[in-house]
Amino acid sequence: MDFNVYEYNKLISSLKILSDLLKSESFIDKGLALYLYEIPQMIRNAHASFDKCKNKTELALSLEEAWIELDSLAINCLS
């Protein structure tokens, strides 16, 4: 398994744009809201699979950073 930095950066960029677009909206589609909620949860679950490892791999560290950043961006989109 690899952490694709290029695709991750595209996702981050898209979420930032979405966050700006949603600031003027009073309603968010429930399907979109569900996806925004689930994205960081999926990354968190992938990160949790490394919990029993004594030495965290680069992938585990990348997942942890991604989880935190995606959670923050999702909150920005939903608020």
C-alpha positions as a printed Julia matrix, in Angstrom:
79×3 Matrix{Float64}:
   0.0    0.0    0.0
   1.28   3.45  -0.92
   0.26   6.94   0.11
  -0.27   8.81  -3.15
   0.81  12.36  -2.31
  -0.25  13.75  -5.69
  -3.83  12.49  -5.37
  -3.95  13.49  -1.71
  -2.94  17.05  -2.59
  -5.65  17.15  -5.26
  -8.2   16.03  -2.63
  -7.02  18.7   -0.18
  -7.25  21.37  -2.87
 -10.77  20.26  -3.83
 -11.93  20.24  -0.21
 -10.59  23.76   0.32
 -12.5   24.97  -2.74
 -15.62  23.16  -1.56
 -15.3   24.73   1.88
 -15.2   28.2    0.32
 -18.22  27.42  -1.87
 -20.26  26.06   1.03
 -19.71  29.12   3.23
 -22.53  30.92   1.43
 -24.91  27.94   1.55
 -27.46  27.37   4.27
 -28.13  23.77   3.15
 -25.74  20.9    2.42
 -26.94  17.8    0.62
 -27.07  14.92   3.09
 -25.14  12.63   0.73
 -22.33  15.16   0.48
 -22.37  15.65   4.26
 -22.09  11.88   4.73
 -19.09  11.67   2.39
 -17.41  14.58   4.17
 -17.94  12.83   7.5
 -16.78   9.42   6.23
 -13.54  10.46   4.5
 -11.57  11.22   7.7
 -13.15   8.2    9.42
 -11.86   5.85   6.7
  -8.36   7.29   7.04
  -8.59   7.01  10.82
  -9.55   3.34  10.51
  -6.64   2.7    8.16
  -4.33   4.43  10.63
  -5.77   2.38  13.52
  -4.73  -0.81  11.73
  -1.14   0.13  12.62
  -1.88   0.47  16.37
  -0.28  -2.89  17.23
   2.94  -2.03  15.39
   5.74  -0.98  17.7
   7.57   0.96  15.01
   5.25   3.19  13.0
   5.92   3.03   9.28
   6.05   6.07   7.04
   2.61   5.07   5.76
   1.18   5.06   9.29
   2.6    8.52   9.95
   1.25   9.83   6.64
  -2.18   8.41   7.45
  -2.18  10.09  10.85
  -1.33  13.49   9.34
  -3.92  13.0    6.59
  -6.59  12.0    9.1
  -6.07  15.19  11.12
  -6.01  17.45   8.07
  -9.03  15.83   6.4
 -11.01  15.98   9.62
 -10.31  19.7    9.89
 -11.28  20.32   6.26
 -14.48  18.3    6.63
 -15.44  20.34   9.69
 -14.79  23.54   7.69
 -17.05  22.29   4.92
 -19.83  21.32   7.3
 -19.77  24.47   9.44
